[in-house]
Structures are given as C-alpha cells and as structure tokens.
Amino acid sequence: MPRHNGHGPAITRTVVSDQQRVVLERWVGAHKTPQSVAVRARVVLMAAAGESNSAIARALGVPRPTV
C-alpha cells in the first residue's frame, strides 16, 4: 500500500523478487542489451534498493520523469 510523506504524492515501494533481480542484473551487465532496457533495469534495481526517484535520475543522468 502506498504511504504518504506529506510532501507530494504517495510513495510506492518497489519490490523485486530474487529471481527478478537476477534477470535485471543480467540485463544490466549484458553487452547486447539495448541501452534503453539497461537503463530501465537500473531504475528498477535502484528503486527496489530504496533510492528516491530524484536520486535515481541524478545517478543515471536521466530526466526525473523517465524514472
């Protein structure tokens, strides 16, 4: 269930299973993965690790709406 911090929209936690994490990490590390897929996989992994959308956008050098 989303929680609200009182500053903007509700916060939704991203949960990734161990199996999903393995696949996402494989995509990030594979040289043949399209860059767009690798970036999306990194976004999901960072969100699952508890990073904020703003921090993810800064770290990956993408616009915040992309996250």
N, C-alpha and C positions, 0 to 999 in steps of 0.2 A: 504494500500500500504506500502511495506517495506520502512523504512527510513535508511539512512546510516550515521554513526557517524564518518566516515573517518578512523576508526581503525578496519579493518577486514570486515567480511561480513555484509550485510544489516541487520538491526534489524526489526523483525516482531513482532507486538504486538499480544498477545493472548487475545482474547475477549471471555468471558464466560457469558451466559445469567443467569438470576436469577434462572431459572429452572435447568439449567445445574449445577450451583453452589450448589444447594440443593442436587442434586444427588451425586456430587463429595464429598461433606461434609458427606453425609450419608455413602458412601463407606469408607471414611477415619475413621469414628467412629465405624463402624460395626466390631464386633469381628470375624465374619465369612468371612470377605472379605480377599481374598488371599493377602499376603504381597505385591506381585508384583503389584497388582491392586491398593492397597492403596498408594504405593509409586508413581505410575503414576498419581493418583488423586492429591496427594500433589504437584507434579511437576506442573500440570496444574493450580491448585489454586494459587500457588506462582507466576507462570509466569503471570497469569491474574492480580495479585496484583502489577506487575511491577518489580519483582525481576529479577536480571540478572541470566543467566544460571550458571555462576560460583558461585554466592551466593546460588542458589538453591542446587547445587551439594554439597557445603560445609555444608549447613544446614541439608541436608538429608543423608549425608555420602555416597553419590554415586559418581561414576566417572562422569566427565563432559559430556562425550559422551552419557551417559544414559539420560541426560537432553535434 
